[in-house]
């Protein structure tokens, strides 16, 4: 899981602010033109830090850090939280990487770490929900996920389509 540039490790509570920065910055670049600009502008590092401090109580989070130990990406997953999709036991809750570090196999490393973690829980299938217009949707295709559903949801009073992808057998990942 390590190379000269990036290391994947389990997150610690002191990482909440770094995770929040990636979360906000990645939303602003990923969802630019997809979600209302005023909504993206209102995303707040402090509020997201509080959210991630809460998430540490229930979720397992992995971070990608550079050689300076700066958080440049993160992923979290575990037992399925989404309703339905009973053929799937696990879920990738979130995976975000700062734009300038995308395309460097960091997403693959983070996803693999989530898969390893799910296997320790005796989970061998996983789903992920992703906005249809998210340019990173190609990543899930490349990683072998199969589209299983499409939903219409609301974010910031905007209707968007969310696609559900799944891996039936994590041993194949």
C-alpha positions as CSV (number, residue, x, y, z in Angstrom):
1,X,0.0,0.0,0.0
2,X,3.0,2.3,0.0
3,X,5.1,3.9,-2.7
4,X,7.5,6.8,-2.8
5,X,4.8,9.4,-3.0
6,X,1.7,8.3,-1.1
7,X,0.9,6.1,1.9
8,X,-2.5,4.8,2.9
9,X,-3.2,4.5,6.6
10,X,-6.1,4.3,9.0
11,X,-7.3,7.7,10.0
12,X,-7.0,9.0,13.5
13,X,-9.4,11.5,15.2
14,X,-6.7,14.2,14.8
15,X,-7.1,13.8,11.0
16,X,-10.7,15.2,11.0
17,X,-9.7,18.7,9.8
18,X,-7.5,17.3,7.0
19,X,-10.3,15.0,5.9
20,X,-12.7,17.9,6.0
21,X,-10.5,20.0,3.8
22,X,-10.3,17.2,1.2
23,X,-14.0,16.7,1.4
24,X,-14.9,20.3,0.8
25,X,-12.3,21.0,-1.8
26,X,-13.1,17.8,-3.7
27,X,-16.9,18.6,-3.7
28,X,-16.1,22.1,-5.0
29,X,-14.1,20.7,-8.0
30,X,-16.0,17.5,-8.6
31,X,-19.5,18.9,-8.5
32,X,-18.8,22.3,-10.1
33,X,-21.5,22.7,-12.7
34,X,-23.5,19.8,-11.3
35,X,-24.6,21.4,-8.0
36,X,-25.5,25.0,-7.4
37,X,-22.4,27.2,-7.0
38,X,-23.9,29.0,-4.0
39,X,-24.3,25.6,-2.3
40,X,-20.7,24.7,-3.0
41,X,-19.4,28.1,-1.8
42,X,-21.2,27.6,1.5
43,X,-19.5,24.3,2.3
44,X,-17.6,25.0,5.5
45,X,-14.4,23.4,6.7
46,X,-15.4,23.8,10.4
47,X,-18.8,22.1,9.9
48,X,-17.2,19.2,7.9
49,X,-14.5,18.8,10.6
50,X,-17.3,18.4,13.1
51,X,-19.0,15.9,10.8
52,X,-15.8,13.8,10.5
53,X,-15.2,14.0,14.3
54,X,-18.7,12.4,14.6
55,X,-18.0,9.8,11.9
56,X,-15.0,8.6,13.8
57,X,-17.4,7.3,16.4
58,X,-19.0,4.8,14.0
59,X,-16.9,4.6,10.8
60,X,-13.6,3.3,9.7
61,X,-11.7,5.8,7.6
62,X,-8.6,5.5,5.6
63,X,-6.5,8.5,4.4
64,X,-3.9,8.9,1.7
65,X,-1.0,11.1,2.8
66,X,1.8,12.5,0.9
67,X,5.5,12.6,1.9
68,X,4.7,15.6,4.1
69,X,2.0,13.6,5.9
70,X,-0.7,15.9,4.4
71,X,-4.0,14.3,3.7
72,X,-4.7,14.3,0.0
73,X,-7.5,11.8,-0.1
74,X,-9.7,9.5,2.0
75,X,-12.2,6.7,1.8
76,X,-14.6,5.2,4.3
77,X,-16.8,2.1,4.1
78,X,-18.3,-0.7,6.1
79,X,-21.6,-2.5,6.6
80,X,-24.2,-1.4,4.1
81,X,-26.1,1.7,5.3
82,X,-28.2,2.3,2.1
83,X,-31.7,0.8,2.1
84,X,-32.5,-2.1,-0.2
85,X,-30.0,-3.8,-2.4
86,X,-30.1,-6.9,-0.1
87,X,-27.6,-8.8,-2.3
88,X,-24.9,-6.5,-1.0
89,X,-23.5,-6.5,2.5
90,X,-20.9,-3.7,2.4
91,X,-20.8,-0.2,1.1
92,X,-18.2,2.3,0.1
93,X,-19.6,5.4,1.8
94,X,-17.2,8.0,0.4
95,X,-14.0,8.3,-1.5
96,X,-12.5,11.7,-2.4
97,X,-9.1,12.8,-3.6
98,X,-7.9,16.3,-4.2
99,X,-8.1,17.2,-7.9
100,X,-4.4,17.7,-8.3
101,X,-3.7,14.1,-7.1
102,X,-6.4,12.4,-9.2
103,X,-5.2,10.0,-11.9
104,X,-2.3,8.7,-9.8
105,X,-3.8,5.4,-8.7
106,X,-4.6,6.8,-5.2
107,X,-8.3,6.0,-5.6
108,X,-7.4,2.4,-6.5
109,X,-5.2,2.1,-3.4
110,X,-7.9,3.6,-1.1
111,X,-10.6,1.3,-2.6
112,X,-8.3,-1.7,-2.2
113,X,-7.9,-0.8,1.5
114,X,-11.6,-0.6,2.0
115,X,-12.0,-4.0,0.3
116,X,-9.4,-5.5,2.6
117,X,-11.2,-4.0,5.6
118,X,-14.6,-5.4,4.5
119,X,-13.1,-8.8,4.1
120,X,-12.0,-8.7,7.8
121,X,-15.7,-8.2,8.5
122,X,-16.6,-11.3,6.4
123,X,-18.2,-9.0,3.8
124,X,-17.6,-10.1,0.2
125,X,-19.9,-7.7,-1.7
126,X,-20.2,-3.9,-1.8
127,X,-22.1,-1.1,-3.4
128,X,-21.5,2.6,-3.9
129,X,-23.8,5.5,-4.7
130,X,-22.4,8.1,-7.1
131,X,-23.9,11.1,-8.8
132,X,-24.4,10.3,-12.5
133,X,-22.7,13.4,-13.7
134,X,-19.6,12.8,-11.4
135,X,-16.7,12.6,-13.8
136,X,-15.1,10.0,-11.5
137,X,-17.8,7.6,-12.4
138,X,-15.4,6.1,-14.9
139,X,-13.3,4.9,-12.0
140,X,-16.0,2.6,-10.8
141,X,-16.4,1.1,-14.3
142,X,-12.6,0.6,-14.5
143,X,-12.7,-1.1,-11.1
144,X,-15.3,-3.6,-12.3
145,X,-18.4,-2.3,-10.6
146,X,-21.7,-3.0,-12.3
147,X,-24.5,-0.5,-12.5
148,X,-27.5,-1.9,-10.6
149,X,-29.9,1.1,-10.2
150,X,-30.5,4.8,-10.8
151,X,-32.2,7.1,-8.4
152,X,-33.4,10.7,-8.4
153,X,-32.3,12.5,-5.2
154,X,-32.2,16.2,-4.1
155,X,-29.1,18.0,-3.0
156,X,-29.3,21.7,-2.3
157,X,-32.9,21.8,-3.7
158,X,-31.5,20.4,-7.0
159,X,-32.7,17.2,-8.5
160,X,-29.8,15.0,-9.5
161,X,-29.5,11.4,-10.6
162,X,-27.5,9.0,-8.5
163,X,-26.4,5.7,-9.8
164,X,-25.9,2.7,-7.7
165,X,-22.9,0.4,-8.6
166,X,-22.0,-2.9,-7.0
167,X,-19.4,-5.5,-6.8
168,X,-20.9,-9.0,-6.2
169,X,-17.6,-10.6,-5.3
170,X,-14.8,-8.6,-3.7
171,X,-12.4,-11.4,-4.3
172,X,-12.3,-10.4,-7.9
173,X,-11.2,-6.8,-7.1
